[in-house]
Amino acid sequence: FPYTTLFRSSLTKIYADDTKSLYLGEIEATGVFELVNFDEITKAYKGMMPNGVLAMFIGILLSTTRGILLIKSEGTAISGALMPIINAGSFFSQDIPIIKK
C-alpha cells in the first residue's frame, strides 16, 4: 500500500497558574501518522488535506501529550498540572494545501 508519513510536534509550556507569571517548564511530543490512502485523499480533495483529518491528528497528539505530562511529572513539583482539553477542530477553518517535500 502506498502511504505517506506526516509529522507533527506539540510543544506545551507549563505555568504555575492561569496568570502565566511563573514558568515551570515545557513538554514536547512528536506524532508520526501514516496515511495508507494518501494519494486517494490528495485526488479526492484536489491537493488539499481535509481539516477534519488534521483536527483528528492534532487531537490525538494533544491527548498523547497530556498523558505523557501526567506520567513524566509524577513525583515532581508539577505533578497534577492540568492541560486543558482543546477543540482541535478550532485550529483549522478550512482544508490545508498539501506540500510535498
Rosetta constraint file for C-alpha pairs under 8 A:
AtomPair CA 1 CA 36 HARMONIC 6.25 0.50
AtomPair CA 1 CA 37 HARMONIC 7.82 0.50
AtomPair CA 2 CA 36 HARMONIC 5.96 0.50
AtomPair CA 2 CA 37 HARMONIC 6.93 0.50
AtomPair CA 2 CA 38 HARMONIC 7.54 0.50
AtomPair CA 2 CA 39 HARMONIC 7.74 0.50
AtomPair CA 3 CA 34 HARMONIC 6.22 0.50
AtomPair CA 3 CA 35 HARMONIC 5.15 0.50
AtomPair CA 3 CA 36 HARMONIC 4.21 0.50
AtomPair CA 3 CA 37 HARMONIC 6.17 0.50
AtomPair CA 3 CA 38 HARMONIC 5.82 0.50
AtomPair CA 3 CA 39 HARMONIC 7.75 0.50
AtomPair CA 4 CA 34 HARMONIC 5.55 0.50
AtomPair CA 4 CA 35 HARMONIC 5.34 0.50
AtomPair CA 4 CA 36 HARMONIC 6.82 0.50
AtomPair CA 4 CA 38 HARMONIC 6.04 0.50
AtomPair CA 5 CA 32 HARMONIC 6.57 0.50
AtomPair CA 5 CA 33 HARMONIC 5.51 0.50
AtomPair CA 5 CA 34 HARMONIC 4.35 0.50
AtomPair CA 5 CA 35 HARMONIC 6.39 0.50
AtomPair CA 6 CA 31 HARMONIC 7.99 0.50
AtomPair CA 6 CA 32 HARMONIC 5.75 0.50
AtomPair CA 6 CA 33 HARMONIC 5.11 0.50
AtomPair CA 6 CA 34 HARMONIC 6.27 0.50
AtomPair CA 6 CA 35 HARMONIC 7.81 0.50
AtomPair CA 7 CA 30 HARMONIC 6.89 0.50
AtomPair CA 7 CA 31 HARMONIC 5.66 0.50
AtomPair CA 7 CA 32 HARMONIC 4.82 0.50
AtomPair CA 7 CA 33 HARMONIC 6.52 0.50
AtomPair CA 8 CA 30 HARMONIC 5.63 0.50
AtomPair CA 8 CA 31 HARMONIC 5.27 0.50
AtomPair CA 8 CA 32 HARMONIC 6.80 0.50
AtomPair CA 8 CA 58 HARMONIC 7.88 0.50
AtomPair CA 9 CA 28 HARMONIC 6.92 0.50
AtomPair CA 9 CA 29 HARMONIC 5.69 0.50
AtomPair CA 9 CA 30 HARMONIC 4.22 0.50
AtomPair CA 9 CA 31 HARMONIC 6.22 0.50
AtomPair CA 9 CA 61 HARMONIC 7.91 0.50
AtomPair CA 10 CA 28 HARMONIC 5.45 0.50
AtomPair CA 10 CA 29 HARMONIC 5.22 0.50
AtomPair CA 10 CA 30 HARMONIC 6.20 0.50
AtomPair CA 10 CA 61 HARMONIC 6.88 0.50
AtomPair CA 10 CA 62 HARMONIC 6.88 0.50
AtomPair CA 10 CA 65 HARMONIC 7.25 0.50
AtomPair CA 11 CA 26 HARMONIC 6.93 0.50
AtomPair CA 11 CA 27 HARMONIC 5.86 0.50
AtomPair CA 11 CA 28 HARMONIC 4.35 0.50
AtomPair CA 11 CA 29 HARMONIC 6.67 0.50
AtomPair CA 12 CA 26 HARMONIC 5.45 0.50
AtomPair CA 12 CA 27 HARMONIC 5.33 0.50
AtomPair CA 12 CA 28 HARMONIC 6.25 0.50
AtomPair CA 13 CA 23 HARMONIC 7.67 0.50
AtomPair CA 13 CA 24 HARMONIC 7.83 0.50
AtomPair CA 13 CA 25 HARMONIC 5.98 0.50
AtomPair CA 13 CA 26 HARMONIC 4.21 0.50
AtomPair CA 13 CA 27 HARMONIC 6.59 0.50
AtomPair CA 14 CA 23 HARMONIC 6.20 0.50
AtomPair CA 14 CA 24 HARMONIC 5.43 0.50
AtomPair CA 14 CA 25 HARMONIC 5.20 0.50
AtomPair CA 14 CA 26 HARMONIC 5.35 0.50
AtomPair CA 14 CA 27 HARMONIC 7.80 0.50
AtomPair CA 14 CA 81 HARMONIC 7.83 0.50
AtomPair CA 15 CA 20 HARMONIC 5.31 0.50
AtomPair CA 15 CA 21 HARMONIC 7.26 0.50
AtomPair CA 15 CA 22 HARMONIC 5.57 0.50
AtomPair CA 15 CA 23 HARMONIC 4.51 0.50
AtomPair CA 15 CA 24 HARMONIC 5.22 0.50
AtomPair CA 15 CA 25 HARMONIC 7.19 0.50
AtomPair CA 16 CA 20 HARMONIC 6.67 0.50
AtomPair CA 16 CA 21 HARMONIC 7.40 0.50
AtomPair CA 16 CA 22 HARMONIC 5.43 0.50
AtomPair CA 16 CA 23 HARMONIC 6.48 0.50
AtomPair CA 16 CA 24 HARMONIC 6.44 0.50
AtomPair CA 17 CA 21 HARMONIC 7.46 0.50
AtomPair CA 17 CA 22 HARMONIC 7.45 0.50
AtomPair CA 24 CA 78 HARMONIC 7.59 0.50
AtomPair CA 27 CA 65 HARMONIC 7.62 0.50
AtomPair CA 27 CA 69 HARMONIC 6.98 0.50
AtomPair CA 28 CA 65 HARMONIC 7.28 0.50
AtomPair CA 29 CA 61 HARMONIC 7.46 0.50
AtomPair CA 29 CA 64 HARMONIC 7.85 0.50
AtomPair CA 29 CA 65 HARMONIC 5.91 0.50
AtomPair CA 30 CA 61 HARMONIC 7.52 0.50
AtomPair CA 31 CA 61 HARMONIC 6.06 0.50
AtomPair CA 33 CA 57 HARMONIC 7.60 0.50
AtomPair CA 37 CA 41 HARMONIC 6.38 0.50
AtomPair CA 38 CA 42 HARMONIC 6.13 0.50
AtomPair CA 39 CA 43 HARMONIC 6.15 0.50
AtomPair CA 40 CA 44 HARMONIC 5.98 0.50
AtomPair CA 41 CA 45 HARMONIC 5.92 0.50
AtomPair CA 41 CA 48 HARMONIC 7.96 0.50
AtomPair CA 41 CA 49 HARMONIC 7.17 0.50
AtomPair CA 42 CA 46 HARMONIC 5.76 0.50
AtomPair CA 42 CA 47 HARMONIC 4.69 0.50
AtomPair CA 42 CA 48 HARMONIC 6.10 0.50
AtomPair CA 42 CA 49 HARMONIC 6.89 0.50
AtomPair CA 42 CA 98 HARMONIC 7.70 0.50
AtomPair CA 43 CA 47 HARMONIC 6.31 0.50
AtomPair CA 45 CA 49 HARMONIC 6.79 0.50
AtomPair CA 45 CA 50 HARMONIC 7.17 0.50
AtomPair CA 47 CA 97 HARMONIC 6.09 0.50
AtomPair CA 47 CA 98 HARMONIC 5.72 0.50
AtomPair CA 48 CA 95 HARMONIC 5.90 0.50
AtomPair CA 48 CA 96 HARMONIC 5.33 0.50
AtomPair CA 48 CA 97 HARMONIC 4.35 0.50
AtomPair CA 48 CA 98 HARMONIC 5.29 0.50
AtomPair CA 49 CA 53 HARMONIC 7.16 0.50
AtomPair CA 49 CA 54 HARMONIC 7.27 0.50
AtomPair CA 49 CA 95 HARMONIC 5.51 0.50
AtomPair CA 49 CA 96 HARMONIC 5.14 0.50
AtomPair CA 49 CA 97 HARMONIC 6.12 0.50
AtomPair CA 49 CA 98 HARMONIC 6.00 0.50
AtomPair CA 50 CA 54 HARMONIC 6.69 0.50
AtomPair CA 50 CA 94 HARMONIC 7.52 0.50
AtomPair CA 50 CA 95 HARMONIC 4.63 0.50
AtomPair CA 50 CA 96 HARMONIC 6.67 0.50
AtomPair CA 51 CA 55 HARMONIC 6.02 0.50
AtomPair CA 51 CA 89 HARMONIC 7.41 0.50
AtomPair CA 51 CA 92 HARMONIC 5.88 0.50
AtomPair CA 51 CA 93 HARMONIC 7.11 0.50
AtomPair CA 51 CA 94 HARMONIC 5.74 0.50
AtomPair CA 51 CA 95 HARMONIC 4.56 0.50
AtomPair CA 51 CA 96 HARMONIC 6.63 0.50
AtomPair CA 52 CA 56 HARMONIC 6.15 0.50
AtomPair CA 52 CA 89 HARMONIC 6.86 0.50
AtomPair CA 53 CA 57 HARMONIC 6.41 0.50
AtomPair CA 54 CA 58 HARMONIC 6.19 0.50
AtomPair CA 54 CA 92 HARMONIC 7.97 0.50
AtomPair CA 55 CA 59 HARMONIC 5.96 0.50
AtomPair CA 55 CA 88 HARMONIC 4.97 0.50
AtomPair CA 55 CA 89 HARMONIC 4.84 0.50
AtomPair CA 55 CA 91 HARMONIC 7.34 0.50
AtomPair CA 55 CA 92 HARMONIC 7.27 0.50
AtomPair CA 56 CA 60 HARMONIC 6.23 0.50
AtomPair CA 56 CA 88 HARMONIC 7.19 0.50
AtomPair CA 56 CA 89 HARMONIC 7.80 0.50
AtomPair CA 57 CA 61 HARMONIC 6.20 0.50
AtomPair CA 58 CA 62 HARMONIC 6.02 0.50
AtomPair CA 58 CA 88 HARMONIC 5.96 0.50
AtomPair CA 59 CA 63 HARMONIC 6.14 0.50
AtomPair CA 59 CA 86 HARMONIC 7.95 0.50
AtomPair CA 59 CA 87 HARMONIC 7.54 0.50
AtomPair CA 59 CA 88 HARMONIC 5.30 0.50
AtomPair CA 60 CA 64 HARMONIC 6.11 0.50
AtomPair CA 61 CA 65 HARMONIC 6.08 0.50
AtomPair CA 62 CA 66 HARMONIC 6.18 0.50
AtomPair CA 63 CA 67 HARMONIC 6.38 0.50
AtomPair CA 64 CA 68 HARMONIC 6.21 0.50
AtomPair CA 65 CA 69 HARMONIC 6.09 0.50
AtomPair CA 66 CA 70 HARMONIC 6.32 0.50
AtomPair CA 66 CA 83 HARMONIC 6.21 0.50
AtomPair CA 67 CA 71 HARMONIC 6.32 0.50
AtomPair CA 68 CA 72 HARMONIC 5.86 0.50
AtomPair CA 69 CA 73 HARMONIC 5.77 0.50
AtomPair CA 70 CA 74 HARMONIC 6.48 0.50
AtomPair CA 70 CA 79 HARMONIC 7.02 0.50
AtomPair CA 70 CA 80 HARMONIC 6.89 0.50
AtomPair CA 70 CA 81 HARMONIC 7.62 0.50
AtomPair CA 73 CA 77 HARMONIC 7.63 0.50
AtomPair CA 73 CA 78 HARMONIC 5.86 0.50
AtomPair CA 73 CA 79 HARMONIC 4.78 0.50
AtomPair CA 73 CA 80 HARMONIC 7.56 0.50
AtomPair CA 74 CA 78 HARMONIC 7.82 0.50
AtomPair CA 74 CA 79 HARMONIC 5.03 0.50
AtomPair CA 74 CA 80 HARMONIC 7.66 0.50
AtomPair CA 75 CA 79 HARMONIC 6.04 0.50
AtomPair CA 87 CA 91 HARMONIC 7.92 0.50
AtomPair CA 88 CA 92 HARMONIC 7.96 0.50
AtomPair CA 89 CA 93 HARMONIC 7.62 0.50
